[in-house]
């Protein structure tokens, strides 16, 4: 299975943005809603989702800033997961400290300082990556992300809001006209392959 992702998003296909809607839906329906009713509901709900910022407190490059020990070898047999997770954890710690120094917390929503991690174009093998709050993953045009094999029955690449750590103000953005590709073909599992899993997100 090959999935080409030019730009990932909810509805607009521009990015994967994590957020929750506060729109309440009445499950008791007397008659089928009209098309315009459905469109209005989608618009109202989509407006409550997070939009990635244009400016960041700081930016890091996965290869330039986190490849001192040649963690990312571009080898098809290599699992790059720990290298990416270490980079995310480092950025999360720094941006959290910066927000705390400015007395900013989750109650400030998107007004918190945010960071960006750039993934240059190359092949990556990831699994069980936990993306954390106040961070944008910007994946270069032409990058190919493969699912690294694990012992899990259900394998996933990116997860948001796991381990009692709510995720907020996070986005995954593809650059360029063709964006990046998620390619499941190298993984031998016939099923249970998931690109994005959302748990506790705001």
Buried (B, 14 or more C-beta within 10 A) or exposed (E): EEEEBBBBBBEEEBBBBBBBBEEEEEEEEEEEEEEEEEEEBEEEBBEEBBBBBEEBBEBBBBBEBBBEEEBBEEEEEBBBBEBBBEBBEBBBEBBBEBBEEEEBEEEEEEEBBBBBBBBBBBBBBBBBBBBBBBBBBBBBBBBBBBBBBBEEEEBBBBBBBBEEEBBBBBBBBBBBEEBBBBBBEBBEBEEEBBBBBBBBBB
